[in-house]
Amino acid sequence: MKRKRLGSNIYNLSTWKKTLVEIEVGLERKIPPLLLIVLIQNGVLESVLQALVRNEIEVIILGQKDSGSVLYRKICVRNKLDGLVIMHAKSKIKTNNIPIMLLDRIVEGQKGIGSLIETLRIETFRHIKKIGFDRRQRAVYRIYDIYIRKQPAITIKEYFPIDLPLWNS
């Protein structure tokens, strides 16, 4: 019988608690409540971050690479006023499983994927697969899938620096 990896079903309450305890033991401190809210939300992250910084944010495309039917993308989100990086992310986009209008807008690189999905009013389902801590980057991360038309379309790994003053404001 196969054992599930910790965090594989993040919506299971006991798994969620175990995951948090494991991360906090590694951090040697509690995850700030605001960061917890960001980690478990499954709406448009840009809107949440903009509300938290109380200022405009910008999505900066650090790189995009097309490899057959997959588009790889790296971004960072920063506070437009002071340039402080709030988070960064890596995305794996299955180009065959997303509407062409969405793909065109992603390639243009003007907005984050969540905002584009919202603007285009595309129905999606998001499944958070794992939450963890990357010691090298000193960042809490989450990995989730976005399903479009019941097909896995996008996998995103987002990193949130644990030491940002934002989380404790």
N, C-alpha and C positions, 0 to 999 in steps of 0.2 A: 504494500500500500504506500503510495507516494504521500509525503508530507508537504503541505503548502508552505511556501516561504512566508516569513513574517511580513505582514503588510499586504499580502496578495488580495485580501478582501477588506479594504480599509473601512467599509461601512459596517462590518461586524464589530460591535461595541467592545468585546473582549480583545479582539485583535488590535483595535484602535488604541486601547489603553496600554497593551503590551508594547506596541510600536512607540508610543509616547514615552513610556518608562525607559525603553532601550535608548532612545535618542537623548533623553535628559540625563541618563547615567553617563553616556559618552560626553555630553556637554559639561557635565558637573554643574548643571543649573537648569531651572525650569525654562521651557519655551515661553516667551512672552505671549499673553493672551491675544494681542492684535495679530501676531504672526500665526497663531493657531487658527484664527478666523480666516485669514488669507489662505492658509493651507487647505482648509476643508470646503471653502466655497467653490461652487462649480458654475458660476455665472461668468460675466465678462470681467476678467481680472483688471484690465486697464481702468475701468470705472471705479473699482474698489480702491486701487492704488492712488488714483487721482484724488479721491475723497480723503484718503489718509494723509497725503502730503499737502492737501489744501492748496494745490497749485496744479498747473498744467504739467503733464508728463509727456515724454516723447519716446517712441519706439525707434531704436537705431538698429538697422540691419547690419550685422557684422559679417555675414556671408551667406550665400545661397549657392548650392551646387546641385545640378540636375544629374541623376544617374539612372537612366532608363525611365521606369515608371515611378521613380521615387525622387522627391525634391527634399534635400536636406537644408535646413535654415538655422542660423544662429542670430539671436537678437539680444539687446539689452534694453531695459526700460530705465529711464533716468528722469530726475526732477529737472524740468526745463529751466527753472530759475537758477539753480546752483550746479547743475550737472551731476549731482550725486546719483550713482547707480543704485537702484532699488532692487532690481532683480535681473537675472539673465536666463535665457532659455535656449534649448535645442529642440528642433522639431523634425520629425520624419513624416513627410506628407505623401500618401499614396495617390498620385495624380489621377489614376484611373477611377478612384472612388469619390472624387469631389466634383461638384459642378464646375464647368469651364469658367464661368464668371468669377467664382471664388479663386480658382487657380490663377487667372489673369491678375486679379487684385493682389494676391499674395506675391506674385512675381514682381509686380510694380513696387512693392515694399513701402507703401505709404502708411500702413496701419498694422496693428497686431491682428493675429488670426481671429481672436475672439470678437474684436470690434467689427471685422469684416463679416463674420458670420451673422452678427447682430444686424448690421446695416443691410445685408442682403436678405435678411429674414429666413435664414436656412434653419430648418428644424434639425436639432442635434441631440445626442445623448452623450454625456461625459461620464467616464468611469475612472475614478482615482484608483490606480493599481498599487502604488507604493508611496510611502513617505519615509524619508531617512535623513541622515546627516552625513555630509561630505567633509571629513576632517581637514583635508588638504585645502579646500576652499572656504572653510569655516562657514558653511552654508547649509541650511535645512533645505531639502529638495522634495519635490513630489513628481511622480510620473503618472500621467493619465492619458487615456485614449478618448478621442472624439469620434463618435459614430455618426455617419450621415447615411440616410436611407438604410439603416440597420447594418451598414458595412463599416468595418474599421477603416477610418480615413486618415486620421492624424494621431501620432503619438508625440507628446510633449513632455520634456523634463525641464522643470523650472527650479532655479536656485535662488534662495533668499538669504543674503548675508545675515548671520545671526547677530552681529554686533552693531547693526544700524540703530541709531538713537530713535528712529521712527517707531520701532516696535515697542518702545517703552514710554511713548508720549501719552 
